[in-house]
Amino acid sequence: MSRVHDVTDGDHQPAAAPASGRFGRESLERLMTFGDAVVAIAITLIVLPLVDTAMDVDSAAGFFSGHWDTLLAAALSFVVVAVT
């Protein structure tokens, strides 16, 4: 039967895991970058229908007055995606 020994330094403290390990700093940065990309894609998908709708109206005032409910839904969606 073999025993498992902890790797320690001279002060009998457990040795720190290497920064480039399986769950190291690089993995965390990649996860954060992936999360940023997902948020960017989600916000793009929120805005694209507004662009199509805006192309069909003659003026900005007409767009804002005639589509306030769509703008409110897009703003609420943006806040939910950006905060989460």
ROVEX-617264 format. One line per 3 residues: number of its first residue (from 1); for each residue z, x, y of N, C-alpha, C, O. Coordinates in pm, 1 decimal. Each point is the difference from the previous one (the first is absolute). Layout:
NUM) Z/X/Y/Z/X/Y/Z/X/Y/Z/X/Y  ...
This chain:
1) 0.0/85.0/-115.6/0.0/-85.0/115.6/0.0/90.0/122.3/80.5/92.7/8.7  -170.6/-119.2/86.7/-8.8/82.8/120.0/72.0/-67.6/115.1/9.4/-122.5/6.8  40.5/204.6/82.4/69.0/-51.3/117.7/-89.8/18.9/121.0/-76.2/96.3/8.1
4) 86.2/-189.0/85.3/-76.3/9.2/124.0/92.7/57.8/105.3/110.1/-50.9/20.9  -154.3/157.6/46.0/80.1/63.6/103.2/-60.4/-28.2/136.2/-122.0/3.4/16.2  207.5/-31.4/82.5/-45.2/-17.5/137.8/-36.6/135.4/57.8/67.6/100.2/-23.3
7) -175.1/-99.6/98.5/-39.4/121.7/70.8/77.4/2.5/130.4/-10.2/-93.1/79.9  87.4/198.2/-57.6/81.3/9.1/120.8/-25.6/131.5/69.3/-48.9/95.2/-60.8  82.6/-90.3/189.6/-8.8/126.8/71.3/135.4/70.3/-8.8/85.7/-43.7/-76.8
10) -64.0/149.5/152.0/121.6/79.5/-10.1/127.1/-74.6/35.2/107.4/38.6/-46.0  -115.4/-144.1/125.7/119.3/-75.7/41.7/28.1/-118.2/-92.0/80.1/-87.3/33.7  -143.3/84.0/-145.5/15.4/-107.3/-97.4/-42.8/-135.2/54.0/56.2/-103.1/-37.1
13) -155.0/103.5/124.0/-59.1/-122.8/51.9/-132.8/-22.8/-72.6/-70.3/96.5/-30.1  35.2/-220.4/1.9/-129.7/-23.8/-64.0/-113.0/51.9/87.7/2.9/-15.9/122.1  -101.5/77.3/-184.1/-113.6/52.3/74.3/-83.9/-115.0/52.7/-14.4/-102.6/-66.6
16) -41.0/119.2/185.8/-81.8/-103.6/61.5/-134.6/-8.1/-71.9/-53.3/100.4/-47.3  0.6/-220.8/40.5/-131.5/-18.7/-60.2/-105.7/59.4/91.9/15.9/-3.4/122.0  -121.3/56.7/-177.0/-104.2/56.3/84.8/-65.6/-107.6/85.3/-14.1/-114.0/-44.4
19) -25.9/148.5/166.0/-57.6/-96.6/93.7/-133.5/-53.8/-47.2/-39.2/-109.9/39.4  -31.0/183.9/-122.0/-131.2/-46.1/-45.0/6.9/-63.0/-139.0/-101.2/-7.1/-69.6  217.8/-37.9/29.3/17.4/-60.9/-131.6/-66.5/-135.5/-8.7/-74.6/-40.7/89.1
22) 102.7/-27.1/-196.1/-64.1/-128.3/-26.3/24.8/-101.1/111.7/-90.7/-73.9/38.4  211.2/70.7/12.8/33.7/-92.7/107.3/35.7/76.2/125.7/92.1/-39.3/71.6  -161.3/145.4/-43.5/28.8/84.8/114.2/-57.7/-53.6/129.3/-43.5/-114.8/8.5
25) 44.4/198.9/89.4/-42.8/-36.8/134.5/-147.5/-40.0/3.7/-36.5/-94.5/70.0  -47.9/164.8/-143.7/-142.4/-32.9/0.3/-24.7/-140.2/-55.5/-84.6/-73.2/51.5  156.7/36.2/-154.4/-15.8/-134.0/-56.9/43.6/-106.6/98.9/-63.8/-104.7/11.2
28) 171.8/130.7/60.1/47.0/-95.6/99.9/-101.2/-14.2/113.1/-26.4/-111.2/45.9  -30.0/222.1/-1.0/-99.9/-6.2/106.1/-124.9/-75.2/-45.9/-58.3/-76.2/77.1  17.6/96.9/-200.4/-115.2/-72.8/-53.2/28.0/-149.5/-7.7/-87.3/-81.2/30.9
31) 207.3/44.5/-71.5/37.1/-140.6/-6.9/0.3/-63.0/138.8/-47.2/-112.3/17.5  99.6/183.4/79.9/1.4/-51.5/137.1/-141.6/-13.6/55.8/-30.3/-97.2/69.1  -55.1/192.6/-98.1/-138.2/-6.9/45.3/-72.0/-117.7/-64.7/-76.6/-70.5/65.7
34) 101.3/49.8/-194.5/-60.0/-114.0/-69.5/47.7/-131.7/61.7/-79.4/-91.9/20.2  208.1/83.3/9.4/53.9/-120.5/63.3/-62.3/-25.9/136.4/-29.2/-114.5/34.4  8.6/221.0/43.8/-65.6/-14.1/129.8/-142.7/-50.9/-15.7/-46.3/-82.8/78.4
37) -23.2/132.9/-180.5/-137.0/-44.2/-23.7/-4.8/-147.4/-39.6/-89.0/-73.3/43.2  183.5/30.5/-124.4/5.2/-140.8/-40.8/24.5/-89.6/120.9/-62.3/-105.4/12.9  152.4/146.7/75.4/27.0/-77.7/121.7/-124.0/-5.1/88.1/-32.4/-105.5/54.5
40) -37.6/217.6/-39.8/-120.9/3.1/82.9/-107.7/-93.5/-55.0/-67.4/-69.1/76.3  51.5/67.2/-206.6/-99.0/-89.5/-61.3/41.3/-145.9/18.7/-84.2/-84.9/29.4  212.2/55.6/-46.0/48.1/-138.0/16.8/-21.4/-48.2/142.9/-42.2/-113.6/21.2
43) 70.8/198.4/76.9/-19.6/-38.9/140.3/-148.4/-18.9/29.0/-37.4/-90.6/74.4  -46.5/174.2/-131.8/-144.4/-16.0/16.9/-46.1/-134.5/-55.0/-81.8/-68.2/61.8  133.8/30.6/-177.0/-37.2/-128.9/-59.0/51.1/-117.9/82.3/-57.6/-108.7/-5.9
46) 163.4/128.3/81.4/50.3/-105.4/89.3/-91.8/-14.7/120.9/-25.0/-111.6/45.6  -24.9/222.6/6.2/-77.4/-1.1/124.3/-145.6/-41.7/-21.7/-58.8/-63.0/87.9  0.0/96.1/-201.1/-142.7/-28.0/-21.7/-39.7/-146.5/21.0/-101.9/-24.8/64.5
49) 176.4/-72.4/-114.9/-39.3/-139.8/28.3/4.8/-34.2/148.5/-77.4/-84.0/45.9  166.1/147.0/29.5/6.0/-25.4/144.0/-126.0/50.9/69.2/-49.7/-62.9/93.4  -1.2/175.4/-138.9/-121.6/55.4/59.2/-118.0/-93.4/-25.2/-80.0/-24.4/90.4
52) 68.6/-27.5/-211.2/-107.9/-94.0/-30.6/10.1/-125.6/85.6/-101.1/-50.2/49.1  221.5/-0.2/-31.2/20.9/-119.1/82.1/-30.8/28.9/145.9/-58.7/-84.0/68.1  96.8/200.2/-19.3/-23.0/35.5/140.3/-148.3/13.4/31.2/-40.7/-21.8/114.2
55) -39.8/56.5/-211.7/-144.5/13.4/22.2/-67.3/-135.1/26.2/-107.4/-5.6/60.0  170.8/-102.7/-105.2/-60.6/-132.9/12.5/32.2/-70.2/131.9/-58.1/-105.0/27.4  146.9/157.6/54.0/36.7/-66.1/126.1/-63.6/73.6/117.6/-37.5/116.7/-10.7
58) 26.1/-188.0/124.0/-67.7/54.9/117.0/90.8/83.9/88.8/-46.5/95.3/62.5  175.6/-128.6/-55.7/88.8/72.7/91.1/134.0/27.6/-67.9/35.3/-62.3/-100.1  37.4/156.7/157.0/132.7/32.4/-52.5/95.5/-116.8/19.1/82.0/-28.7/-87.3
61) -92.4/-38.2/200.4/86.3/-115.1/25.6/-24.6/-109.5/-103.1/93.8/-63.2/-48.6  -219.9/41.8/16.1/-32.2/-100.0/-101.5/53.4/37.6/-136.8/43.8/-85.7/-76.7  -47.8/214.6/47.0/52.4/47.3/-128.4/150.7/-20.5/-8.1/50.9/-52.3/-99.1
64) 20.7/93.9/204.3/146.2/-11.3/-2.1/46.7/-145.0/2.2/97.0/-34.9/-67.3  -165.5/-50.0/144.2/44.6/-139.8/6.4/-40.6/-78.1/-124.3/73.2/-89.4/-42.6  -186.1/120.4/-15.3/-47.6/-75.7/-114.8/52.0/48.5/-134.1/-8.0/-72.7/-99.0
67) 60.9/193.7/94.0/43.9/56.4/-127.7/142.5/56.1/6.7/31.2/99.5/-65.5  53.1/-162.7/143.6/136.8/50.5/15.6/76.0/-2.3/-132.3/83.2/87.0/-25.6  -111.9/-187.0/-58.9/70.3/-8.5/-127.9/-39.9/114.9/-93.5/84.1/52.4/-73.0
70) -210.7/-13.4/75.0/-46.2/113.0/-80.3/59.9/130.4/52.0/40.1/86.5/-77.9  -34.5/-73.5/209.7/60.2/120.1/59.9/148.9/9.0/-31.1/51.4/108.6/-26.8  17.1/-220.6/30.1/142.9/-1.6/-32.8/23.1/38.7/-146.2/91.2/76.7/-30.7
73) -173.9/-129.8/-58.7/12.4/35.6/-141.4/-28.6/148.3/-22.3/67.9/65.1/-79.4  -168.2/-11.8/149.1/-32.6/142.4/-13.1/113.5/86.0/55.5/34.2/102.4/-59.2  23.8/-142.1/170.5/111.1/76.4/58.2/120.9/-2.1/-91.3/65.3/102.7/-18.4
76) -34.7/-216.7/-38.6/111.7/-10.2/-92.2/-24.8/84.5/-125.6/90.6/67.9/-48.2  -211.5/-72.3/-3.6/-35.4/81.6/-116.2/11.3/147.6/32.1/49.6/78.4/-81.0  -95.6/-40.4/199.5/9.1/140.0/42.9/144.2/46.0/4.2/31.1/109.7/-46.5
79) 57.9/-191.6/101.4/141.1/36.3/8.0/60.8/13.2/-139.2/75.6/93.6/-26.1  -107.4/-184.6/-61.4/53.4/5.1/-136.7/-46.6/125.8/-71.3/79.9/66.6/-65.9  -207.4/-33.1/77.8/-52.9/118.8/-66.2/55.4/126.5/63.5/38.0/93.1/-71.1
82) -32.7/-88.0/202.9/45.6/121.4/69.6/147.9/26.0/-21.1/40.2/115.9/-10.4  41.8/-218.7/3.6/144.0/17.6/-15.7/35.9/32.4/-144.0/90.7/79.0/-25.9  -160.9/-139.2/-66.1/27.5/22.1/-141.6/-55.0/130.0/-38.7/11.5/39.9/-115.8
